[in-house]
Structure formats: C-alpha cells, structure tokens
Amino acid sequence: MKKITIAIDGHSSCGKSTMAKDLAREVGYVYVDTGAMYRSVTLFALRNGLFNNDTINEEELRRRMPEIQISFKFNPETGRPDTYLNGELVEKDIRTMEVSNKVSPIAALGFVREAMVAQQQQMGKDKGVVMDGRDIGTTVFPDAELKVFVTASAEVRAQRRFDELKAKGMDADFDDILKNVQERDYIDSHREVSPLRKADDAIELDNSHMTIPEQKQWLLDRFNERVKE
C-alpha cells in the first residue's frame, strides 16, 4: 500500500491533534504536532525572559532560534508521542494557559514559522506522516494527498479545552478559555505569514456535534479512500 502525506489544519482546540494521533497510531504513520512545536518556542521565550508583558523581544528570539530543536518520542504508556524541547520532555509545560496566551503572537512571526516549517518538512520528507496545525495543507505540504480542515464553534472548543485541563488537574476558567480561543482565531486568521485558511483541495469537517470515535472513523474512511486511489 502506498504511503501518503496527511495534512490536518483547523482552528485551535477543535480536536485536530486527537484525530491525527489516533489515525497515525491506527495506520502506523509518524505523527507530528506542529502546534506543540510553536508552544515549545513560546515556552523557550518565556523561560529565557524574552517577553516584556505581551511584547516579544523579536531581535533576541531571532538570534536564538538556532538553539531551538523540537522532537517527538513515542510514549508507550499513553500510546502517543510526547514533545521534547532540546531533549527535555515538555509535554505538560507547553499545555498551560500561560503558554496558550502567548503562542499566537509567537506563531505569527515570520522567522519562527520559517524555522518550524523547515523542521516539519524534514520530518515529513519520506511520507507516511500525519501532521496537524494551521498551515500544513497550504504551506508545509501543499502537495499532501489528503488534506482536512477541521472546525467547530468557539463555545464547543472552549468547553473541550476546559474539560481537558480539568482532567489533567490544572486550573481552568471557562470564560478565560473562550476569550483565548476567540483571540487565537483572530490572530491565526489575520497574521501576515501563512494565515489560517482552508486549502482549496481540503475536505472540511465541522465536528461540533461529533464524538471522538465518530471523528476517528470519518478520518479513517477518508484515509482509506486516498490510499486506494
């Protein structure tokens, strides 16, 4: 069976990562969480004092970008890959609201996106990869054989994020999360470099009222259609 590249784009907190991870595990592909990559850059910037309130020291971050290497390692306990920043496991650190509130401005920087896209394209050069993010089907892998654009209402996405944080024992406020989701939508869709948009040849999926098993089956069906073509 031929190997293909699968690009899953969409809004924040709409379940892209869950769908992508499940599909990768089901079909034996490599999974790359590009959102985790931008979160890792944000964590690096926070740890190194590159934020002054909401202002980023762009010049210093640009200078230090070569220091940032992101990788993924399979976790046999969870059955999913964990994110590593320069060899350090940061999977939990990058999921905090502090990082969530800062990640969109970081991801909007052209030099950050250029560096991350180069790492992403290297990870996917041999196909057999499932990658999710904001610009996978439009910028990273414009020739991907299967492109999916996932969306859901802001309220549904905020509730999912709230439930996810609570399940991990982390503090969460629904109104703060909803505001963050709406702000990220605006920034992601209006940034100058690689804005969030549906690729012309992408299949749109509104999963507002779908269960995770239903989403998983829908994506698996689309995958099976593509590899048989």
C-alpha positions in Angstrom: 0.0 0.0 0.0 1.4 3.4 -1.0 2.4 5.9 1.7 0.8 9.3 1.7 1.1 12.7 3.5 -1.8 13.7 5.6 -2.3 17.4 6.5 -4.9 18.3 9.1 -5.5 22.0 9.6 -8.1 24.0 11.6 -8.9 26.2 14.5 -7.4 25.8 18.0 -8.9 23.3 20.3 -11.1 21.6 17.6 -9.7 18.1 18.2 -7.2 18.1 15.3 -4.4 16.6 17.4 -6.6 13.8 18.8 -7.8 12.9 15.3 -4.3 13.0 13.9 -2.7 11.0 16.8 -5.4 8.3 16.6 -5.1 8.0 12.8 -1.3 7.8 12.9 -1.4 5.0 15.5 -4.1 3.1 13.6 -2.2 3.1 10.3 1.4 3.1 11.6 2.3 6.6 10.4 4.5 9.2 12.1 2.5 11.9 13.9 3.8 15.5 14.2 2.0 18.0 16.4 3.0 21.3 14.9 1.0 23.3 17.5 3.3 21.7 20.1 6.3 23.0 18.2 5.1 26.6 18.4 4.1 26.1 22.0 7.7 24.9 22.6 9.2 28.0 21.1 6.8 30.0 23.3 8.0 28.1 26.4 11.6 28.8 25.4 10.8 32.5 25.1 9.1 32.6 28.5 11.9 30.7 30.2 14.5 33.0 28.7 12.8 36.3 29.6 12.0 37.2 26.0 8.6 38.6 26.9 8.1 42.1 28.4 4.4 41.7 29.4 2.9 40.9 26.0 5.8 42.4 24.0 8.2 39.9 22.4 11.9 40.7 22.1 11.9 39.7 18.5 15.5 40.5 17.8 16.8 38.3 20.6 14.4 35.4 19.7 15.5 35.6 16.1 19.1 35.4 17.3 18.4 32.4 19.5 16.2 30.4 17.0 19.1 28.1 16.0 19.2 26.9 19.7 15.6 25.5 19.5 15.3 21.9 18.4 12.0 20.1 18.8 11.5 16.4 18.6 8.8 13.8 19.3 9.2 10.5 21.1 6.6 7.7 21.4 5.3 7.2 24.9 4.4 3.5 25.3 2.2 4.3 28.4 -0.1 6.8 26.6 0.4 5.3 23.2 1.1 8.7 21.8 4.2 10.9 21.1 5.5 13.4 23.7 7.1 16.7 22.9 10.7 17.4 23.7 12.4 20.8 23.6 16.2 20.4 23.2 16.0 16.9 24.6 13.8 17.8 27.6 10.3 16.4 28.0 7.9 19.5 28.0 4.6 17.9 27.1 2.9 19.2 30.2 4.7 22.5 30.4 3.5 23.6 26.9 -0.2 23.0 27.7 -0.5 25.7 30.4 -2.7 28.8 29.9 0.4 30.9 30.2 1.7 29.3 27.1 -1.7 29.4 25.4 -2.0 33.1 25.9 1.4 33.8 24.3 1.6 31.2 21.5 -0.3 33.0 18.7 1.9 36.1 18.6 5.0 33.9 18.6 3.5 31.7 15.8 2.8 34.9 13.7 6.5 35.8 13.5 7.8 35.0 10.0 11.3 33.9 11.1 9.7 31.5 13.7 7.4 30.0 11.1 10.3 29.6 8.6 12.4 27.7 11.1 9.5 25.5 12.2 8.3 24.8 8.6 11.9 23.7 7.8 11.9 21.2 10.7 8.4 20.0 9.8 9.3 19.4 6.1 12.4 17.4 7.2 10.2 15.3 9.5 7.8 14.5 6.6 10.2 14.1 3.7 9.7 10.3 3.4 5.8 10.5 3.6 3.9 8.2 5.9 3.3 11.1 8.1 0.2 12.8 9.8 0.8 16.4 10.6 -1.7 18.9 12.1 -1.5 22.6 12.5 -2.7 25.8 10.9 -0.8 25.9 7.6 0.1 22.3 6.8 -2.0 21.9 3.7 -1.3 25.4 2.4 2.4 26.0 3.3 4.2 23.0 4.7 2.8 20.2 2.5 0.8 21.9 -0.3 1.0 18.6 -2.3 -0.3 16.4 0.5 -2.5 13.6 -0.8 -5.1 14.1 2.0 -6.0 17.5 3.4 -8.6 18.0 6.1 -9.8 21.3 7.5 -11.4 20.9 11.0 -13.7 23.4 12.6 -16.2 23.7 15.5 -17.9 26.6 17.3 -15.8 28.6 19.7 -18.0 27.6 22.6 -17.6 23.9 21.9 -13.9 24.3 21.5 -13.6 26.2 24.8 -15.6 23.6 26.6 -13.3 20.9 25.3 -10.2 22.8 26.4 -11.7 23.4 29.8 -12.5 19.7 30.2 -9.0 18.7 29.0 -7.3 21.0 31.6 -9.6 19.9 34.4 -8.9 16.2 33.6 -5.2 16.9 34.0 -5.8 18.5 37.4 -4.9 22.0 36.1 -6.7 25.3 37.0 -9.2 26.4 34.3 -11.8 29.2 33.9 -14.3 28.7 31.0 -14.6 32.4 30.2 -10.9 32.9 30.1 -10.5 29.9 27.8 -13.3 31.1 25.5 -11.7 34.6 25.2 -8.3 32.9 24.4 -9.9 30.7 21.7 -11.6 33.7 20.1 -8.4 35.8 20.2 -6.3 33.0 18.8 -8.8 32.5 15.9 -8.5 36.2 15.0 -4.7 36.3 15.2 -4.3 33.0 13.3 -6.6 34.1 10.5 -5.2 37.6 10.2 -1.5 37.1 10.5 0.7 38.2 7.6 2.7 35.0 7.2 0.8 31.7 6.5 -2.6 32.7 7.9 -5.1 30.0 8.8 -7.2 29.2 5.8 -8.8 26.2 4.2 -6.8 24.9 1.3 -8.8 24.8 -2.0 -8.5 21.0 -2.1 -9.1 20.3 1.6 -12.2 18.4 2.9 -13.9 20.4 5.6 -15.1 18.7 8.8 -17.3 20.5 11.4 -17.1 18.3 14.4 -19.1 20.4 16.8 -21.5 17.6 17.4 -19.4 14.5 16.7 -18.0 12.1 19.3 -14.3 11.2 19.2 -15.0 7.7 17.8 -17.2 9.2 15.1 -14.4 11.7 14.1 -11.8 8.8 14.1 -13.9 6.7 11.8 -14.6 9.6 9.5 -10.9 10.3 9.1 -10.0 6.6 8.7 -12.6 6.4 5.9 -11.0 9.4 4.1 -7.6 7.8 4.5 -8.7 4.5 3.0 -10.2 6.3 0.0 -7.0 8.1 -0.7 -4.6 5.2 -0.4 -6.7 3.2 -2.8 -6.7 5.8 -5.5 
